[in-house]
Amino acid sequence: MEPMKFYDACMELHRAGDIDAAIADLTQLSETQPDFALAHNALAAIWKKRGDLGKAVRYAEKYCELEPDDAFGYTVLSSFCIEAGEREKAEDALGKSHDLRFREQFAH
């Protein structure tokens, strides 16, 4: 199955309330398609909701690595890091977010 269709199926499991199955399938997707950023992003959000900030931060970092021009991704990473008590990482991520937004705004 192509990654986007598999991802959509995972999100359907999540919406249906089968979070454990969604996590298992998204984890499989992130391992078999390590460059598929949406899987990492979804896992970051799910682990944040589950209260596992360590996993949430790791998946958010991977998402930002794969999508380095996504200012909002760095903002999310920063907020996760703040909550996890990782102030330096939070400040770095927020700085990257600000830099990207500045460049986007004034690049014209």
N, C-alpha and C positions, 0 to 999 in steps of 0.2 A: 504494500500500500504506500502511496506517496506521502511524504511527511505532512503536508497540509491536511489531507483527508484524515490521517491518523490523529493529528492534533485536534481536528474538529470532533472526532469521535471521543477523544479524551475530555474535551470541554462539555460534550453532551453528558458523559458520565458524571462530571462535576455538577452540572446543572440539575441532574436527576438525584443528586445527593449521595452518590457512590464515590465519596472522596478518596477512600483507600484505593479503589480500582483506578481512579483518575491519576493518583500519585504513581501507582505502579506502572501504568502505561506511559505516563509522561516521562518517568525516569528511564524506562526502556527507550523511548524516543530520543531522549537527550543523550543516551549512550550509543545508540545505533546511528544517530544523525547529530553528532556533536556540534555541527555548525548551524543547526536549526534553532535560531535565537528564541522563537516564541515558546518553545518547550521550557527553556531555562527561565524565561520571564514568568510563565505560569507557575512553575514550581516555586519560584521565589515568593510569589503572592500566596500560594497555598500554604507553604511552610510558615510564612509570617502569620497568617490567620491561625495556624495550628500552634503558634507560640515557640517554634524552633527557629530562633533568630540566627543561629549559626548557619543552618542550612539556607535560610532565606538570604542571608548576606552572600554566601558562596554562589548561589544561583543568580542573584542580582549582579554580582561581579562578572560572572560568565556572560550574562546578557550584555552588559556594558562592553565587555571585551569584543563580543561579536557585532555589536551595534554602537561603535564608538562615536557616532554623530548624533545619538539620541539624547538630547539634553534632559528630557524627562526621566529617562532611565537612570541617569546619574542622580537626579533629585530623589528618586525612589531609593536608590542605593544609599544615599546620604541619610535618609530618614530611618532606614533599617539599621544602619550603622550606629546612629545616635541611640536608638532604642537598645541596641546590643552593647552599648557602652564603649564603642570603638570610635572615639572622638576624632582621632587623626584621620582615619579612613573616611569618616563622615565629612570632615572639612575638605579633604582632597576631592571627594566626589562632588560636593557642592561647588567647589571652585571650577571643576571641569564643566559642570552644568552651566554656570554663569558664563564661562568663556565661550561655550558653544552658542548660547543664546545671544551673547554680544556679537559674535561673528555673524550669526544668522541675521540679526537685526541691521547691522551696519555693513554687510558685504556688498550691498547694492551700489 
